[in-house]
Amino acid sequence: MSKKISVTDTILRDAHQSLLATRMRLEDMLPICPKLDAVGFWSLEVWGGATFDACVRFLKEDPWQRLHQLKAALPNTRLQMLLRGQNLLGYRHYSDDVVRAFVERSAAGGIEVFRIFDAMNDVRNLKTSIEAVKASGQHAQGTICYTTSPLHSIETFVEQAKQMADMGIDSIAIKDMAGLLTPYPTGELVAALKAALPLDVVIHSHDTAGIASLCQLKAIENGADRIDTAISSMAWGTSHPGTESMVAALAGSPFDTGLNLQLLQEIGLYFYAVRKKYHQFESEFTGVDTRVQVNQVPGGMISNLANQLKEQGALNRMDEVLAEIPKVRADLGYPPLVTPTSQIVGSQAFFNVLAGERYKTITNEVKLYLQGRYGKALGEVNPELRRKAIGNEEVIDVRPADLLPPELDRLRGEIGALAKSEEDVLTYAMFPDIGRKFLEERQAGTLTAETLLPIPDGNQAASTTAEGVPTEFVIDVHGETYRVDITGVGLKGEGKRHFYLSIDGVPEEVVFEPKGRFAGESSGRKQAESPGDVATNMPGNVVDVLVKEGDTVKTGQAVLITEAMKMETEIQAPIDGTVKALHVKKGDRINPGEVLIEIA
C-alpha cells in the first residue's frame, strides 16, 4: 500500500498551549509565517482551544485581529481551529444563535477547517456547530475524544463516528488529548473507523507517555490519512510528536510526506529561540510521564493546572491532585478529560485535596454537570455525590442547548457601544467579565500585556517556586558580575517583607515595603471565629456578592460566588440570621479563613 501522509502542524496553537500555558504572542508568530506557509502542510492549527481566552485575559491581544493577521500572513495554507461544539471556546453551552454567529465570523476571518468536539462525546452537542460549518462552506471535522475506562471501547467510538457522519462531517479526528493511546489499540481503532466509513481519519496524540510517534506509525499502517505534529522545538512531552522527526521517519517509505526537512529545521531553530522568551511559563510537569495512563490529565491541562496551582501557592500538592483526578472522574461517570471537563474534574480534585475532605466544596460547574447541563456521560454518576450537590433538583435528559433561548440580541444590548463589531460582541459572549474588561481597556487605550521575565543567560537558572530553593540571578554592576540567590518569599512584619539573599555566597537580609499584596498575604480582614462568620477554604476572587447588609438569610443560602482556577463556587450562609457586615465586594482577592461576611 502506498499513500502520501499529510500533516497538520500545531505550533501556533496546541504546542504552546501544552508547554507554555498558551502564552505565545502574535509578534513571535508573524516573522516565521512565510516559511511556515512554504512548507506545504495540509493545515496549520492557529486558533481555538485556550488561545482566545489567553489573548483576552493575559496577552491583551484581540483574538479576531490575530486570526485576520495570520490569514494574511499564511495565504497558501489552510487555517484550522479547535471548536468545543456547543461550548465554542468557553466553559458553558451557548445558545444556537451564538454558535452560528461565532462559526460564521470565524469562517469569514479565515478558518477553513473546524475540528469540532464535545467533552462528553455527546454527539447531540455537535449538531449545531457542524451545520453552521457546512453552511459556511468549510470543512467540518468530527472528533472522537479518546479515553479509556471500563465503559469505553472501539465499538463505542465507531458508533460515535457513524452518528457524526450522519450529521455531514468531512473527516474524523481521533483526539488523544491526554496521551492515552498505545500503539496496537491505535491501529485497531483506525482500522475499524476506515472499515466503517469512507472518510479521512486524522490522528492527534499528545506525547505525554512518550509513545505518540509509535501510535502515529501504527495509525498510518492501518489506513490513517493525516497526523498532527509540532515543530520539534515545541514538541514531545505534553505536546505532540516532532514534525521533523515524523517527516524523517516516513521519508522514502510508501507514506512519505514530501515535506522539506531542511526548511522545517530552519523553522525549528526559530522557535527554539522563541521558546526561551516564555521560560516563566515552563512547567516541570510537561515532560514525558507515564502516570498519564492512570490520571488521564491532557497536555494543555497539565501546564495550565501547574500554572494555576503555582498562583495558589500549592504547586507542591500536584501529585495529590493527580491521584485524586481518577477518583473524581469515576464519580462523574467517566467523562473524557478535555476542556471543559478536564478543568471541571481537575479543579474539583484540587478542592478535595486542599480541603482535606472530598466534596466539602463543590464547584458550580460540577453541580451543572450533575444536572445534565453539559450532556450525558457514558457511565452513571455517583448517586450520593449527586444528592449532596443538587439535592432533589431535576436532572435533564435533552440536549442542553434545547433549553437555552436565543441570547445574541441580549448580549449585544449588554455590551452596548463598547462593541465596535460583531466580533466584539462574540468576545463578550465567550467571556463576559474579562471580555468586558478587555473592551473597556481597549477603549481607554490602557491594554497592557502581562510582563515577561528576562531570558536567563547561560549562567542564570530559571526561577523556582519551591520553598527554600533559591532563585538565582547573574547581574552586572559597573563592570562587576555578581550571582544573587533569593530564598523563600520572605517573612512578614510591620507591613514590610524580609527577604534572605546570598550575594556571591555572602548572606544578606533585605527589607522592603511592597506596594501591593502578596498572594496569600493577609488583607487586614480578621480570621473567622464566630458561627456566623462566612469564610472560604480557597484563595481566589469574588465574582459576585448576593446579599446586602440587613438581608435575612437562611442556613445554606448562597451569599457569595467566588472563583479559583477558572471555576466558580457558591459560598453559603453557615447560620440563619441577618447580614451584619460585608467585608468584600465584587473583584476582591480573598484568602482562606478570612471573614468575608458577618451574619448575626
N, C-alpha and C positions, 0 to 999 in steps of 0.2 A: 504493500500500500504506500502511495506517495501523496502527500498533501502538505502544501505550504502552511505553516502555522503563523497566524497573525498575532500581533502583540498590542496590548493596551498598557501604557506606562502610567504609573500613579504618582510620579514625582511631585506634581503640582497640587495634589490633594492628599490621598491616603498615606503616602510615605511620610510626609512631615506631620500629619495628624497622629500617626502611630509612634513616631520617635520624638517629636518636638512640640507636642501639645498643640498642634495646628497653628504654629506661630510664624511660618514663613510669610514674608511680606511681598507684595506685588513688585516692589522695587528690586527684589532679588530674583524674580521670575522673568521679567521682560528682557533683560540683556541676553539671556540664553535662548529665547524663543526662536530666533532664526535657525539655530542649529537643531532644536527640537523639531521644528517644522520640516526640516530637510531629511529627517531620519526615515520617514515612511511608516510610522506607527499606524495601526488600524484606527486608534483613537488615543487621545490624551485625556485622562481624568483630571479635571481642573476645578470642579465646583461641587457643592453639596456637602453632605456629612456635617462636620463641625466647622467648615470654613466660613459659612455665613455668620454663625454665632461669634467665632473668633474675630472676624473682621469688625463687627459692630462693637463687641464687648471690649476687646483688647487693642486691636490694631488701629481702630478708628479709620478704617477704610470703608468706602461704600462698596458692598459686595457686588452690586449691579455694575458699577463702574469697573470693578476688577474684571467681571465677565466680558464687558464690552472691549476693554483694552486687550485682554487675552485673545479674543476673537480676531481683533485687528492684527495682532502680532503672530497669529498662527493660521493664516488663511488657507493653508493646504491640508490641514489636519482636522479630523472630526473632534469636536469637543464633547466630552462626556461628563455627566453628573450623577451623583448618588441621591436618590429621592426616597424618602421614608414613607411612601404610599400616602395614606390619609394624614400622616403626621408631617408630611413635607420635610421641613428642616427643623421642626420644633419638637416639643415633648408631649403635645396633646393632639387629638384629632381636630382637624379644621373642617368647616362646612364645605360642601361640594363646590359652591361658587368660589370660595377662596382657592381650593385645589385647582380648579380650571383656570382661574386667572393667573395663578403662580406658574403653572405649566406653560400657558400661552406666552407670558412675559419672558420666561426662561428660554423658550424656543426662539422668540424674537431677538433675544440677546445673544444667541449663538450656540445654544446647546442643541446638539443633533442626536445624541444618544442618552436616553434616560434609563439608568439602572434602577428599577423600582422594586422595593422590598417592603415587607411588613415584619415587624419584630416578633410577632406571634405566629408567623407563617399562616395567618388567617387571610385567605385569598380574597375574601369579601372586601378587605381594606385596600386592595389594589385596583379595584374595578374603575373608580372614577379617574385615577391617575392614568391608567392605561388608555381609557377612552380619550382623555384630554391630549395625551401624547400623539395618539393616532390622528386626532382632529387637527393637530398642528403639523402633520405630515412628517413627523420624526420617528426615530427608531425606539420602540418600546421593548426594553429587555426585562423580562420577568426574572425574578430572583428567588432562589431557594436559600434560606438561611440555614446553613448546615449546622447540625448539633447532634449530640449523642445523648441518649437517655434510655431507660427501659422501654420507652414507647416509640422511639423514632427508628425507622427502618428505610431501606431502599424503596420498598413499596409505598411508604407514606410520601416520600419525596417525589416519586414518579407520578403519583396521583395528584399531588400539588401542581406539578408541571403540566399535566393534562388539563387541569382546571384553568391555569393561566393561558394555555394555548387556545382554549375555547374563548377567552377574552380578547384574543387577537395579538398576542405578543409576537415579536420578530425573532427573538433569540432567548436562550436560557442561560443564566449565570448561576453557578454554584458558589455561593458566598460563604467561604470558610473564614469568618471574621476572627475567630479565636485560635486558629491553627490546630484544629482538632482532627482534620483529615489525616489518615495514614495511607500509604501508597496503594495497597491492594483494595481496600474498600473504595478508594477514589476511582480506580479502574472499573470496578463493578458498577458503581453509580453512573459513571459516564456512559458505559456500555448500555446500561438499562435505559437511560434517557435517549440515547441515539437510536435504540431499537424501537422505542415507543413513539418518538416524534421526529418529523423531518425539519428540525430546527438546529441552528448552530448552538453549540454548547461552549461556554466560557468558564474557565476555572480561575477563581480568585481565592488565594490562600495565603494567610499570614504565616511567617516562618518561625513563629514563637517556639515551637518544639524542635526546630532545626531540620524538618523533613519536607518542607513545602516544595522544594525543587524535585524531590523524588515523586511527590504526589503529582506534580505537573507532568513529569515524564510518563507516568502511568496513565494519566488522563489522555495525553497525546496518543499514546499507543492504543488506547481504546476508543479513539474517534473524536476527542475534543478538537475544536476548531481554533480556539484562541486562548491565550494565557495573559494574566495580569502580572506585571513585573515592576520593579522600581530601579531607577538608576543606582548603580552599586554604592555610591557614597551615602545613600539613604535607603539601603536595602537590608534585608535579613532581620533576625530578631523579630520584634513585633511588627516589622514592616514586611516586605514581600521578597521573593527571590530576586537576585540581581539581574537586571536586564542583560548586561554584558555577559554574565555567566550563562544564562539560558540561550542567548544567541550563539555563544561559542559552543555550548553543548550540542546544539542542533545543527550547527554548520556542517555541510557536506552529507547530511543524512537525508532520508526522504522527507523530513519535516523541516528542512532549512527555512529559517525566517526570511532570509535575503537582506537582513538589515546590516548596515555598515558598522562593523565593530570598532574601527578606528574613530569614527565620528562619535559613537557612543562613549568611548573612553575620554574624548575631549569634554563631553558634557559631564561625565563623571568627575573629572578634575575640577570643573567649575563648581559643582555642588559640594565637593569636598571642602572648598574654601567657604562656601556659604554656610555650611552646617556649623562651622566654628562660631559664627556670629550669634547663633542661638544656643550656645552652650548652657545657659542658665536653665533651659527647659529640658535638658537631657536628664534622663532618669536611669537609675541603676536597675530598674525593672523592665527595661525594653530589650534586653538581650535574650539569647536562647534559654528557655526554661521549660523543661518537660512537665512541670507541675500544671501547665495549662491543660493537659489531658485530664486533670482532675477538677481544677477550679473553673475552667472554661471562660476565663476573662479575655475578651478580644483585645487586639493590639492597640486600637485607638483608646480603649477604655483604660488600659494599663497606664499609659503615660499621663492621661488626664486624671485618673484616680490618684496616682502618685503625686501629681501637682496639687490636687485639692487636699489630700492628706497633709502635704507639706504646709499648705496655707493654714490648716487647722492645728499645726504643731503636733501631728500624730503620725508622722511618717514611719516611726518605729513600730507601729502596730499593723503594718501592711500584711505581714504573714498571718496574723489573726483574722484579718478581713478576708484574705484569700481562702482561708479554711472555712469561714462562715458562709461564703457565697454559695457553694453547692447545697448547703442545708436550706438556705432561703429559696433557692431555685426549686428544690424539690417541693417545698411548702406551697409554691405558686404554680405547680403543675408542669414543671419542666419547660418554661419558655426558652427559646434560643436567647443567647446573650448578645444582643446587638442594640444600638440606640433605638428607642429609649429604654428597653427592658434591661439592658446591661447597667444603665445608670440607676434604674429603679431598684434592681436587685443588689447592685454594689453598694449603693447608699444605705439601703436598709441593713445590709450586713455590717456596714461600718457603725451605724447607730446601735445595732445589737452589741457589737464589741465594746464600743465606748461606754455604753450604759451599764455593761456588766450583766445585762438581763435581756433575754430575747424578747423583742417586740414590746419593750417598755415604752418606746416611742415608735409610732407607725406613721410613715410619711403619707401625705395626702395622695401621692401618686400610687402608693400601694393600695390605699383604700379604693381609688378609682379602678385600679387593676382588678381588685376583688369584686367590684360591682359589674365587671364585664365591659368597662368603658374603653379598654384597649383592644378588645376582641376576645376570641375563645382560645384558651390554652389546649394543647393536645391532651394533657393529663388533668386529673382532678386536683383542686386546691385543698389545702389543709382546712377542714371544716371548723376546727377550733380557732384558727387564725382568722378565718372569715368572720366568725361570730364576734371575736374580740375587736376586729377592725370596723365592721359596718353593722353589727347587731342584726336587726331584722329588716334592714333596707333591701329593696328589690334588687335582684341580680338580672341584668338584661341579657337577652339571647339573640337580639337582632344586630345587624351591622351598626356599630356605634354611631357612625355619621348619619344614619337614618333619623336619629333623634335630634340632630343639630339643625336649627333653622338657618337660612341664609344670613351671613354676617358681614359681607363685604361693605355694604352701604353703611352699616353701623360703625365699622372700623374707619371708614372714610370720614364720617362725622366726628368721631372721637379725636382723630389726629389733626383734622382741620387743615389750616394753612401751613402747618409745618411740613406737610407732604407736598412736594413740588411735582410729583409724578405718580403714576400708578405703582411704580416700583417702590417708592417711598411708603405708600400705603401697605404694601406687602411686607416691607421690612418691619413696620409697626405690628402687622398681624402676626409675624413669626415670633417676635419677642417684644411685647408691649412696653415693658419697663425700660429695658436697655435700648430698644428701638426708639422710643420717645426721647430718651436722653441723648442718643446719637444725633437725632434730627435737631434737637434744641442746641446742642453744641455746634453742629454744622452751621446753623443759622447765626449763632453768636460768633462764629469764627474761632472757637476755642477747642476744636478737635485736637487732641494730643495723644499719640500712641504711647503705650507703656514703655518704660525705659529698658534698653538693652544694656547689660553689663559689658564692660570692656572685654575683648577677646584675650584670654590668657596667652602669654607667650610661652616659650619652651621651658622657662624656669618657674612658671607660676601654675599652681594647681587650681583646678576649678573649685568654687566654694562648696561647702558641705553644710548640711543642717544637723549632722549628728552631734548630739550633746557631748561636749568635752573634746571634740575633734577640731583642731584649728582650721580656720580658713586662711590660706596662705596668699600673700601678695609679694611681688617684687617691684619696688619702686625706685626711681632715680630722683635724687635731690641734689642740686648743684654739682652734678657730675659724679656723685657717690651713689652706689647701689646698696639698697637695704632689703632684707627679707622681713616681712611683718606677718606674724601669726596672730589672728584674733580668735580667742577661745570663748565659747559659750555665747549666751545672749545678754549676759551682764546681770548684776544684782541691782535691785531697785532700792531707792531710798530718797526721801525728800524731793520727789519729783525728778530725780536725776538717775542716770544709768552709769554703773561702774563696769567697764569692760577690762578684761585682762589681756594684755598684748605681750608679745615677745618680739623684740627688735634685735635681729641677729643673735638670738638666743638669750638676750637680757630681758627678764620680765619687767613689765611696766603696768601700772594701773592708770586707766584713762577714765575721766568722768566728764559727761556732757549732759546737757539738758535737751531732750528731744522736743521737736515742735509738735509732733503728733503722738498717737498712742500706738504701742506695740500690740500685735495680735496676742490676745490672752492677758494683756495687762489690765489692771483694774480701771474701770471707768469712773470711779468715785461712788458708784451705787453700793449700797450696803448689801451684805450677804443675807439670803433668805433664812429666816428663823421662825416666824410665826406661821400658823396653819394657813392663813390667807395670803401668804406671800407667793406670788406667781413667779416662777423661775424656769429655766431650761437647763438641760444637761448637755446641750450642744452649743459651741460657739457658732455665731452666724450673723444674719442681718434680719431686721424687722421688715417684713413685706407689707403688713397691714395691722392696724390696731382696730379691733372690732367693737370696743366698748369705749365709753367716756366716763369721766368722774360723775358719780351719783347714780349710775346704772345699777339695777338689781340683777344679779346673776345667779345661776344655779350650778351646783357641782357638775363638772363635766362639760359645761358650756364653753365653746371656743371663744377665747378673749384676744388672742394674738395669732398671727400667722408669721412664722419665721422661715428663713431659707438658709440652708447649708448644703454645699456640694450640688447646687442647682436643684435640690429637692425641697419642697415646701412641707412644713409640719404645723399642725394646729396645736397651740398651747391652750390648755383648758383650765378653767377655774377649779381650784382644789376644794373649795367650800361654797356653800350658799352664802350670800351676803350682798353688800353694796360696795361698788368700786370707790375706794377711798382716795387713791392717788395713782396717777400714771407716771412712770419714770422713763418711758420710751416713746418715740414717735417713729413713723414710717421712715425707713432708711438707716436707722441707728444700728451700730455694731453692738452685739451683746456677747457676754461670756457666761459660762456655766455658773450657776449658783447665785447670780445677782438678782435682786428684787426688781422685777420689771413692772409689775402692777401690785398694788396692795388692795386686798379685799377684807372688809371687816363685817 
